Amino acid sequence: MSYADDVREYCKANIEPFRRRGEKQIAIRAGDIRTAMGYKNRMPLVCAAPGAKKFEEFAGGERVSLTEPSNGANAIFSFRLR
């Protein structure tokens, strides 16, 4: 499993409780992912994984927005859950 796969798995696992509660939209901050996973010097990877179309299909959501900077700790990915 690649680092990107690990990030996708982590994000999906953290989205599921929101989905079960019936939430329709969720926001994920890249810096929070990096901190929780203990990654150092992997911010581009952390931003790329949830920002890819592959993640939308994997997690069952549709990205509706991305705040700038798109490749930094304060990047916030917002998804509409299906």
N, C-alpha and C positions, 0 to 999 in steps of 0.2 A: 504494500500500500504506500502511496506517495504522500508527501507532506500536504499537497493540495487535497487529496482524498481525506486525510485526517481532519483538515479544516472543514471540508464539506460535511463530514460525519458529525463533527462537533456542533456546527451550526444547525444541522437538521435535528439533532437530539435536543437542542435548546429551543427550537421552534415548536416541537410537538406539544409541549404543555399548553402553549398559547392556542394551538389548533384545537386541542381537546376542550378548551374553555369556550370555544366558539369565536375567538378573535378573528377578525377579517384582515388585519394588517399588523405587521411587526417591523421594528427597526433594529438593525444590528450595527454596532459601532466596531470598527476594525481594531481599535486599540484594546477594547474589552476582550476580543477574541485572542489577540496576541498575548495579553496578560494571563488569561485563563489557561491557555495552552502552554505557557512558559517559553514561548518562542522569543529568541533574540535575533535581530538582524534579518527578520523574515517578513517585514511589513509588505513588500510588493507581493509576496505569495499570499499573505493573509487577505490582501485587498483583491487579488485576482480570483481567488476561489469562489467567494460569494458573488463576485461581479460577473461571472461567466454564465452563459446560457445553460451550460451543463448543470450548474447548481439549481437554476430555476426548475429544470426537469426533474432533477434528483430530489429536491425538497418539496416539490409541489406548490410552487409559488411563482409569482410574476413580479419582477423588479419594477417598481413604479418611480423610484427616485434614488439619486446618489448625491450626497452633499460633497462639496469640494473642501479640502483637496481630495481628489479621488484615490490617491495612493498614499494616504497618511493615516495616522492613528485616529484622527477625528472624522474620517470618512464614515458616513452613516448610510447604510443600505436599507431602503424601505421596500418591503415586499407585501403584495396582496396574496393572502393564502387562498388556495383552492380547496 
